[in-house]
C-alpha cells in the first residue's frame, strides 16, 4: 500500500502544531467514537486555521493513530502538525506523542 506524500512547504505557508482535545467524543455512542474524533479533528483545524472543513486533508498516519484501538476507544488528545497553503488548503499529520 502506497502512502500519500504531503505537499512541499513554502516559506509563505503557515505551519502550526496543535494538541487537540478529544473529550467531547465521550458524548457520542460508544460504537461511533473514532468517527466523532475524526470529525472533531477536522472541525478544530478548520476553526483554528480559518478555512472550510472541506479543505482540511488528514494524513493516513493521523487516521491510524485515532483508529489504533478501534472505534470505541480513540485517544483523549492528539498532537497534530498542520500546514496551511496559499491556496487555502490545510494538511494535517500526526506530530508525535498523544
N, C-alpha and C positions, 0 to 999 in steps of 0.2 A: 504494500500500500504506500503510495507516494504521499509525502507531506507537502502541503502548500507552503510556498515561500512568501514571506511578508515583503511588502514593497521596500525599496531603498529609502532611507530617511534623508531629507534635505535639511539644510540649516534653517529654512523658513518654517519647517514643520514643528508642531508643538508636541513634546513628549513629556508625559507625567506618569508617576507611579501612585496608584491608589490602593488603599486597603478597604475593600468593600464589605460591609457587614451584611450578613445574610440571615439576621434574626427574624425578619418578617416571614421567612419561609415556613416557620413553625405553624403559622396560621393556616397554611394550605393543607389539604388532605394528605395523609401520610404517603399515599402512592403517587403523589404529584410533586413532591418537594424539590427534586432536582430540576424538573421543568420550571417550577416557580423560581428557583435560584438562577437559572439562565435568563429568565425574564427580568429579574431584579438586577443582574449584572448589566444587561443591555440598557435598561432604563436609567440606572445610575450613571453609566458612562455618557448616555445621551444628555442627561441633565447637566453633568459637570463639564462636559466638553462643548456644550451648547450646539448640538446637532439633532437631527431627527433620529428616531430609533432605527429606522430602516437603513441608515448609513453606517451603523456600527457593525463591524465584522469581528467575529470571535474566532480566535485561533483554535485548532483542534486540540492542542495541548491543554488549554484552559478548560475546554469541554471535558477532556479526560479526567482532569483534577476534580471537577464538580461531580462527575458521574462515577468516580472511582469506587465508592461504596454503595452504588446502586441508586435507585430512585428514592429510597426512603431516608437516606442519611447523607445529605450534602454537608460540606464543611460549614462552620459557623461564620467564617470570614475567609476572604481570599485576596491575595495581593496581585494586582494587575498592572501591567505596563501598557499604557495607551498612547497611541500616536495619532495626532490629528493632522491630516494632509491639507494642502492648499485647496484642493477641490471639495473639501467639506467631509471627506470620508474619515472614519476612525477605525483603526485596527487595534485589537486588544490581545495580549498574550499573557501567560502566567509568568509572574515575576518572583518566584521563589517560595519560601515557606508560607504556610497559611497564617 
